[in-house]
């Protein structure tokens, strides 16, 4: 019933039907998620999960793993791109240490989700244990629960973790049954030689894997702590009927895992942008997802979510504030 009521409202605004394009689809979806014909976006949050990856020591990234720690401190000091965009759009930013290889000072405003000081390299064995993977999901859920208690009903997720495009690419390859060569990209800026090395390493890791295609087993073997905590957070936000904003390649891989665990999340998420990472474009196509933006981003951090958020506000505002043909005294098409 709510869908029909929303569609009637949208169609009777003072415009030709469908003329606001994806904003009309967005307004309908947000109204459906929040269960009202007068949706309001309240206390928006963006969570950046950070962790280190053992696979980074194999040479799959152009940057050293120390950058994860350094960027977390940059987030906390307000100096990263995501800080700029969240300030611009009044989005509350929460940074969570899911598994950075560093002991941060206790007084820092850092969410406590630490599983360990980085995963193991999945080249010759699992990145983490099954119990660690389960703990990741629980910690992600806890983060969302605490934020929801603040009245938030719209939340986006980003990440920081040198090497995490490798985890995302392998999970995509195995869950979508696609060759790893189609799933990898240049990540932090690999040259041709480095990209080929990355492909060879990930192909070898997949060859060495003797487990099943079960999503939980794959997540534990190839995942990252931040990627799995994001998965748990998405699942929790979906169950709470929050509007879930999905960022780039890593976040979409986390969504892929969440979707395999609970297909009900599909209608709760908004894909914010299509990144420059080759695997992301293919993954979005595989998911039949239509992202809002195409800005050639490849930064992560949740930047696509922060940049897309004003479009969500515009969709809600036209639904709530735009005149109808009747209220404006304008003859409609019929």
N, C-alpha and C positions, 0 to 999 in steps of 0.2 A: 504493500500500500504506500509506504514512504517513497518508493521509487516512482510510482505513478504521480504522486502529489508533487514531488520535486520536478519531474519532467513537465508537468502542466505549468508550474510556476516559471520554469526556464523558457518554455515555448511562448509564454504570454508576455514576456518582457518586450519593451518597445524596440524591436529589431526583427529582421527577417530570421526565420527559424534556422538555427545552426550557424549563424553569421559570426558568433564569437568562438567558433571552432573548438579547440581543445579546452578552452576555459569553461565551456558548457559541460563537457565531459567531466572536468575536474570538479565543478560545483556539484554535479550529480553524485560523484563518488564521495566527496567529503560529507555531503548531507546523508548519504547512505551509511557511511562509517559511524558518524556521530548520532545517527538515528533521529534527525530533525530536519524540518524544512527551513529552519532559521539557524544554521550552524554558525558557531563562533570558534575561532582559533584562540586557545587560551594558553598563556605562559609557555610559548614555544621553547623547546630545548634541543640542543645538539650534543651528542656524546661522542667523544673521540676515544676509542680504545687503543692502547699502545702496548706493543710487546716485541720482543726480539725472536729471531728465527735461526735455528741451527743450520738450516740450509744455506744461509748467507755466507758461511765460512767456505762453501764450495765454489764461490766466485760467480754467483748468479746476479749480483747487483753491482752497479757502478759506484755505489757509495759504501763506506765501511759501516759495520753495525753500530758503532758508537753514535751515529747520527740519530738513531732512535731516541737515546737518552737526551741528546742535545736538543732535539726538536720538542720533546716533552717539556723541557725547561723553557723553550721558546714559547710554547703554548701558554704556560703558566705565567710568563712575563708579558703576554699580550702582543707578541711580535709576529705571529704567523698570519698567513692569508686568512685562515679560518677565524682568527680573532678579529681581523678587520671587518670581515663580512658579517659576523655575528653582532658586532657592535653596531654596524650600519643598520641592521634590520631588527635590533632588539631581541636577539635570540640568546638565551642563556647557554653558555658553553660549559660542559663538564668533561674534564679529562680523567680517564681511568687507567691506572697502571695494571694491565692484565698480565704482564710478564716481562718487564724491561730488565735487562741485565745490569741493574744498578740499584743501590739503596738510597732512595730519595729521603730527604729530611722530613721528619714526621709532621712538621708544622705546615708543609705545603698543601694547598687546596687540591689535593689529588685523590680521586676516587680509589678505594682500596679493593682491587680485584685480582691482586697478584697471585698467580698459580705457582710460578717458579721463575728463575732468572733466564727466561728464554726456553724455547723448545730444543729438542735434539734434532740433529740433521736427519731428514727422512730418506737420505740417499741409500742407507743400508739398514734402516730400522725405523720404528714408529717415532713420530715427533713427540708423542706424549702417551701416557697410559689411558686406558678406558676410564678410569676413575677421575683423572685430571680433565678429560674431555667433558665428563658429566658435571664436574665442578664448574667448568667454564660456563656451561649453560645456566647453572643455578646462579652464578655471580652476575651474569648478564640480566637474568630475571630480577635479581635483587636491585640492581641499578635502576631498572625501569619502575619497579614498585615504589622505590623511594621518590622518584621524580613524579610519578602519578599522584602521590599523596600531596604534592604541592599544587595540584589542580591542573597540571599540564595535560593537554589532549592532542598535542601534535609534537612529534619527536623525529629527529633525524640522526643518522649514525655515520661516523667517519672513523678513520683508523690511521695509525702510524706504526710502521714496522719494516725495517729494511729486510728485503727478501720475501715480503708477503705476496707479491705478484706470482711467485713460484707456487706457493700453496694454493692460491686461487686458481691458477692455470691447471694444476694437476687435478684438483677437485672438479673443475669444469670438464676436463677431458674425460675423466672416469664416469662422472655422473651423467654426462650428456653423450657419451660414446663418440667423442670426437678426437682426432689425432692431436697430440700435444703441440705440434707445429702450428695448428690453427688457433691455439689458445694462448700462446705466449706473445709478448710484445717487448718493447724496449724498456719498460718499467721506468727506472730513474734516469734513463738515457744511455742505454747500452749501444755500442757501435756494432757493426755487422759481425765482427769476430767474436765479440762478447755474447751477442745474441745467439750465435751458433753454439757456443760453449754452454750457454744456459739450456738450450734445447737438448743437447746431448746429455747433460746431467739429469734433466727431468725425464728424458726417455729411459735412461738407465734406472732411475728411481722407480719408475712405473714397471719396468721389467723385473726389478728385484722384489716388487710387492707380490705376495702370494695369498693375500686375503680375499675377501668377498667384495661385492659391489654395495654392500649394506652401507647406508649413509653414515651411521654412527661409527662404524669401523673405519671408513674412509676419512672421516673428520679427525679421528684420533691419530691416524697414521700420517696424514699429510697436512693437517690443519695447523693454524697458529692460535695461540691463546686469545689474541685480540679478535681474530676472525670468528672463533667459536663463541666468545662472550657476546659478540655482536649478533650471532645467530640466536642465542638465548634471549637477548634483549628484544630482537624483532618478534620472536614468538610471544614473549610476554606482552609487548605493546599491542600486538594483534588481538590477543585474547581480551585485552582491556578496551578494545574498540577505540584505540588511539589512531590518529592519522600517522602513518609511518612513511618517512621520507628515505628513499634508498639512494645512496651516492653512486660512486663509480664502480670499477671492476671488482675490487675486494669486497665492497659492500654487497654487490650483486651476487657474488659467489656465496657470501653469507646468507643472502636471501634464498639462493638456490638450495642450500642445505636446509634452511628453515622450511621452505616449501615442500621438500621431500619428507619432512617430519610432520607437517601439518598443512594440508592444502587450503585450509580455511583462511590462511594469511593472505592469499592472492588478492582479494578485494580490499585489503586494508592498506596496501602499499602504493606509493606514488614513485615512479622512477624519474629521478630529477634530471638526469642528463646522460648523454652518450659520450663517453670519454674517447680520447685518442688511442687508447690501448686496443689493439686489434681484437683481442679476446673479448673485450667488453661488447663491442659491436655485434659479434657473433652470438654471444650469450644473450643479449637483449632480443635478438632475432629468434633464438631458440625458445625463449620464454614468451614470445609474441608480445613483448612489452614496448610501449610507445613512450619514450622519454620526453620530458618537457623541453629540454635545452640541448643544443649541439654547439658547444663553444670550444671544442678541441682541447678540453682540460685533460690533464693526466697527473694531477697533484695528490688526489686523495684528501684526507683530513675532514671530509664532509663538506668541502667547498661547494660542490654541486648542489647540495641540499640548501645551504645558506643562500645561494644565488637564486634558486628556484622558489624559495619561500614566498617572495612578494607575489608570484603568480598565484599561489594558493590563496593569499589574502585578496587578490583581485577577483578570483573566482567566487569567494565567499561574499565579498562586498557587492558585486553586481547582483548576486542572488538576493541579498537582503535589502539593497538600496535602490536598485534600478526600477523605474516605474513600469507598471503593466500598461497594456493598451487601454484597459478599462479605467485605471486611475488617472491616466494622462489624457483621456478623452480622444484617443487616436484610433482611427479605424484600422483593424488588422487585415491580414490578407484575405480573409473570407468575408 
